[in-house]
Amino acid sequence: MLFAPQHFRRFTEPHKYWMPLIALFSGMRVNEISQLYLDDVETETVMDETGAKRKILYFHITPYRDGQSIKTPYSLRRIPIHSKLLGLGFERYVADVKSTGAVHLFPGLHWAEGGPGVGVSHWFNRWHLRRNCAIHTPTKTPALLPPHADDDGGTPAHSG
C-alpha cells in the first residue's frame, strides 16, 4: 500500500513525507513540487458564498524564480492546498522551514541537471515502490502519483 502509515513514519527527510502526499492531493508533477520556494506557498483571503472571509493557502506554480521551469504554458497556475495536507500539519512545516532562513520548501534537495525532482523520482520509483510497497513489476513506475486520488472529491482547503 503506497500510503500505509508504517511506510511514512520512518522517513527522516521531510520531502519523502510531504512530496508524495502533495502529489496525491494536488495532482502536481514531481518537478513542480520539488522546485517550490517558500514564497510559492501563498495565502489569499476570499469571500465565500455566505459572505464570510476565508483564507485559502495555495501553491503558485511559476517559472520565475531561479531554477524553476514549467512543462507547458498551461502549467502556470495556482493550486489550493488540500484540507488533508493542512490537517497533517503542512502549515506548521512551512513555518518551521521559514524559521530556518531557507528559501526552498524542501531545502535538502539536490538541484541536479533535470531539476531537483530527478532524485525524488528515483527514490520514489526505485526505492519506496520496490522496497517499502513490494511493487516489483517494471511497468509500475508512476511519474510520482495519480492525481486527485483522494476520497472526498478534492475539496480545496479553507480555514477561517
C-alpha positions, 0 to 999 in steps of 0.5 A: 500500500503506497500510503500505509502509515508504517511506510511514512513514519520512518522517513527522516527527510521531510520531502519523502513525507510531504512530496508524495502526499502533495502529489496525491492531493494536488495532482502536481508533477514531481518537478513542480513540487520539488522546485517550490520556494517558500514564497510559492506557498501563498495565502489569499483571503476570499469571500465565500458564498455566505459572505464570510472571509476565508483564507485559502493557502495555495501553491503558485506554480511559476517559472520565475524564480531561479531554477524553476521551469514549467512543462507547458504554458498551461502549467502556470497556475495556482493550486489550493492546498488540500484540507488533508495536507493542512490537517497533517500539519503542512502549515506548521512545516512551512513555518518551521522551514521559514524559521530556518532562513531557507528559501526552498520548501524542501531545502535538502534537495539536490538541484541536479541537471533535470531539476531537483525532482530527478532524485525524488523520482528515483527514490520514489520509483526505485526505492519506496515502490520496490522496497517499502510497497513490494511493487516489483513489476517494471511497468509500475513506475508512476511519474510520482502519483495519480492525481486527485486520488483522494476520497472526498472529491478534492475539496480545496482547503479553507480555514477561517 
